[in-house]
């Protein structure tokens, strides 16, 4: 057998950039037509995509993937934690939020809290509020899903019972958070089984968590009617054995929680506030989150021609920083649970107010800080966003980290310590009050483009969350980046306002800047009064934005942020 000569490249057509240009982004933008999902962990993305393949809609897929996140990312969220949700039903131009954050116990008050814990919110059960994630998932399924709870929970139960391999991100999280949770044997028994963090590649099993999920699923499956089944699953968590175990554990540790708090809790559903930005309409949850901050900052930026400014330029980054700072000032003055606080949202989101705030920005000097303290940030939360072929959209940001509270023995999850975002100042709009929700940082987003096509966005990262989402929107809308380019673009983070977590710290004038931003830009920002802190090229604390969007021709596009373990799936 003879071997022929290799095929030669035609003259004048050498292989190289002229033929195959370099990739437009570190990862490709995923495109499809059936349904796409981005989640904070690849296993959760795959599970949500499998639900879409099996005929579920975006809400079914989102809840299934979110339940999986509570299993595979226990360092970032918990079944007993929070899960704010926004969703859009196909064909509608309204967006609804599910208030997936619990309330302070009716037995709690600032005076009662200080009598037990002084002016601090120590790690443990002191800052416990009613766990809201199960109620939120069930409420979303009831309002816009098609599957039953036992169906969406099946893969999460399997992962918890049979185990899954620990990835490097989780291994690092268990090591990092373990410096706090190693004081709690109920947590270390699961996540430090041999007196050290579960290493990469080891199999992590959570049988107690699997048993709880199975109990909820069985309660649902016993009912022949879907609606009654969802009610039974809710009651299985908020009444009976599971609720009693949580209440006993929290009260024994000095926290505030009663069986009545649990039995009377539900996750409210409401239409979301919205605000125009260019040709977009952006929706975020109400002021029980910091969601309106995004809408306000975008309204301020709309008064400037950002398309004329180069991505990553000092002029653009200065404007973004100032808009965030101004919106955060309003957040501190006005935002709180709207059931308790009169939040003047119509005025805050008005063109008039946006122009007044924009007029406070000067080109060559930074604005003064909003009053606060100094200290470190808390890194927590995960995320999931999904859009299906019909146009249903779902976005969520489950949270509550194991460094803030111990696992409840026999249940395998923590009880939401989200009260740590409340204030012990009775005059603050986000103050602790009986039955009041803390004002939380996670705030998922759904937007519509000029053609009415949905975009679903989510992100983890505390006070970074909406700053990162804002920068992705600017990159996609004003600079026409693809979803993947937009989530990969170098990022900044302003810290010129109090951190949302107790003790509500602040670093004077600080602006964190990722390493891929030019040195000349850093110097320029310093000259304008920003105190630049250098971040690595791909900083974990810069957030991890998910963007899934629909195009008018039926194509779906998705981008997953490489700063964390986020992953895209679907077709």
Buried (B, 14 or more C-beta within 10 A) or exposed (E): EEEEEEEEEEEEEEEEEEEEEEEEBEBEBBBBBEBBBBBBBBBBBBBBBBBBBEEBBBBBBBBBBBBBBBBBBBBBBBBBBBBBBBBBBBEBEEBBBBBBBBBBBBBBBBEBBEEEBEEEBEBBBBBBBBBBBBBBBBBBBBBBBEBBBBBBBBBBBBBBBEBBEBBEBBBBBBBBBBEBBBEBEBBBEBBBEEEEBBEEEBEBBBEBBBBBBBBBBBBBBEBEEBEEBBBBBBBBBBEBEBBEBBBEBBBEBBBBBBBEBBEEBEBBBEEBBBBBBBEBBBBBBBBBBBBBBBBBBBBBBBBBEBEEBEBBBBBBBBBBBBBBBBBBBBBBEBBBBBBBBEBBBEEBBBEEBBEEBBEEBEEEEBBEBBEBEEBEBBBBBBBBBBBBBEBBBBBBBBBBBBBBBBBBBEBBBBBBBBBBBBBBEEEBBBBBBBBBBBBBBBBBBBBBBEEEBBBBBBBBBBBBBBBBBBBBBBBBBBBEBBBBBBBBBBBBBBBBBBBBBBBBBBBEBBBBBBEBBEEEBBEBBBEBBBBBEEBEEBBBBBBBBBBBBBEEEEEBBBBBBBBBBBBBBBB
